[in-house]
Amino acid sequence: MKVLPLEVSQYSSDITKDGKSSVACPRDLKPVCGTDGNTYSNDCGICFYNKEHGASVEKEHDGECDPKPIVVDCSNYHRAVVDNHVIVACPRIMKPVCGSDSFTYNNDCGICAYNAEHDTNITKIHEGPCKESVAVDCSRYRTQTTKDGKTLVSCPRDLNPVCGTDGTTYDNECAICSHNA
C-alpha cells in the first residue's frame, strides 16, 4: 500500500492546560482516507488524531474511505429447507438497512434471507436506506467500436470522483460509462 506524505509542520500546534499536545485544524472539508480505514475531514484531521492519540496514521488516499462492511448475525432467524430452497423467516419490522449490493433491505433479516436464497455474501454497509443512485447519461460521450466488437468510450481526463453502485470510486462519470461499455 502506497501512503501519501502529510506535512504536519504547516499546522499550528499547542500544549493544552492538561499537558496534551493539540493541533489547530482549518474547517475546510477535503475528505481523506487514513491508513486505519477511517475518513478524516482533511489532512490536518489525521495530524490532529495522531497528536491526540499518540498514533501514526498516514494518508492512504484523497477522498472518503470505502465503507466498512458489517456482517449480519443470521443465527437469530429461523431457517427451513423447502423443495431444496433455503427459506429464512423474517419479522415484518421495517428497519431499513443498506446492503453491499446497494439494495435497501427491510431489515437485517432481509440480507440473511437474500444470502440464503441466492448463495451470496451480501453485508450491511449502514443502517437506513441506501442512497439513491443517479443515472449517468453516457450518450454525451464519444464512443468507438473496435474490430473485435468492443466499445471504447472517449473520456476527458478531469478528476471529479464519483461512486458507482458497485462501490468503486471512478475518476469521473465518463469512467463509469467506459466500465459499463
WOJOWO-V965000 format. One record per pair of residues at least 24 apart in sequence whose C-alpha atoms are under 7 Angstrom apart, sorted by the first residue. I is the first residue (numbers start at 1). GAP is how many residues later the second one is. D is the distance in Angstrom with one decimal. If there is no record, write none. Layout:
BEGIN
I_GAP_D ; I_GAP_D
END
This chain:
BEGIN
2_58_6.8 ; 3_55_6.5 ; 3_56_5.7 ; 3_57_4.8 ; 4_55_5.3 ; 4_56_6.0 ; 4_57_6.8 ; 5_54_6.9 ; 6_37_6.8 ; 6_53_6.9 ; 8_39_6.3 ; 21_30_6.0 ; 21_31_6.6 ; 22_26_6.6 ; 22_29_6.2 ; 22_30_6.5 ; 23_25_5.2 ; 31_31_6.5 ; 31_32_4.8 ; 31_33_5.5 ; 32_27_6.8 ; 32_29_6.0 ; 32_30_4.4 ; 32_31_4.6 ; 32_32_5.5 ; 33_26_6.0 ; 33_27_5.6 ; 33_28_5.4 ; 33_29_6.1 ; 33_30_6.1 ; 33_31_5.4 ; 33_32_4.8 ; 34_24_5.6 ; 34_25_4.6 ; 34_26_5.2 ; 35_24_5.9 ; 35_25_5.2 ; 37_28_6.2 ; 38_27_6.3 ; 39_25_5.3 ; 39_26_5.5 ; 67_58_6.4 ; 68_57_6.6 ; 69_54_5.7 ; 69_55_5.7 ; 69_56_5.1 ; 70_53_5.7 ; 70_54_4.9 ; 70_55_6.1 ; 71_52_5.2 ; 71_53_6.3 ; 72_36_6.5 ; 72_51_6.6 ; 72_52_6.7 ; 74_35_6.9 ; 74_38_5.7 ; 85_32_6.7 ; 86_30_5.9 ; 86_31_5.7 ; 87_26_6.6 ; 87_29_6.9 ; 87_30_6.5 ; 88_25_5.0 ; 96_31_6.6 ; 96_32_4.8 ; 96_33_5.4 ; 97_27_6.8 ; 97_29_6.1 ; 97_30_4.5 ; 97_31_4.6 ; 97_32_5.4 ; 98_26_5.8 ; 98_27_5.6 ; 98_28_5.5 ; 98_29_6.2 ; 98_30_6.2 ; 98_31_5.2 ; 98_32_4.7 ; 99_24_5.6 ; 99_25_4.5 ; 99_26_5.5 ; 100_24_5.8 ; 100_25_5.6 ; 101_65_6.8 ; 102_28_6.1 ; 102_63_6.1 ; 103_27_6.4 ; 104_25_5.2 ; 104_26_5.5 ; 133_32_6.9 ; 136_37_6.6 ; 138_36_6.9 ; 138_39_5.6 ; 151_30_5.8 ; 152_26_6.7 ; 153_25_5.2
END
